[in-house]
């Protein structure tokens, strides 16, 4: 959370609107940044699991949360 906080304050000091996405989340970090659940493969099983992840983080108070649903490493499964 300290890195998210420091980045938020730095960008605010430069009169820029902070939009910070991080995988590292602790209590209170939702005030300074948003959570990314991480790399997923472009498969239905990963998408299905990401729904539960999103709901859980919203219950924790982190409202802006999301997965990487398009895949990574070129595995788009076209």
N, C-alpha and C positions, 0 to 999 in steps of 0.2 A: 504494500500500500504506500510506502514511503516514496517509491519512484513515481507512482501515479500522482500522488499529492504534489511532489516537486515539479513534475512536468506540467500539471494543471496550473500551479502558481506561476511558473515561468511564462507560460503562454498568456496567462491573464495579465502579467506584468508588461508584456509586449503588445498589449491591446489586441490580442488575437483570441478568437473564441475556441476554447479547448474542446477537442473531440478525441478522447483517448480510449483506445480499445486494448484490453489486456487479458492475458490468460491467468494472471496471478491476482486472486481476489481474496480479500479478508473482510472482516466486519468493518463497515463504514466506508469501504472503498467505492461504493456506488455513488458517493457524493462527488467524486473526482474523476471517475472514468467508468467505462462500460466493460462488460465481460464477453469474451469470445470463448466458446467451449472447445475450440481447437480444430485441428485438421480431421476431416472425415473423408471417407471414400465416397464416390458417387454411386452408392448402392442403397437400396431401400432399407436394409437393416440399420445402417448408420443414420439415415434420416429418421427412422422410427425411434431410435434411441435418443436422438437429439431433442425430440419433443418432450420427453421426460426430463432431460437436463434443463431445458428452458423453463419448464414449470417449477422445478425445484429451486432454481436460482431466483425466480420471481417470488417464491415463498420466503426466501431468505432476505428479500427486500431489494434485490438487484433487478430493476425493471427493464433496463436496456441490455439484453443478452441475446446471443445468436450463434449458430454453428456455421461452419464452412460447408455448405451443402453442394457446392459444385465440384467437389473433389480437389485433389492436389496431386502434383507429380505427373500430370498428364493422363490421369485415369478418369476421363469424363464419360466413359461407357456410352459412346454415341450409338 
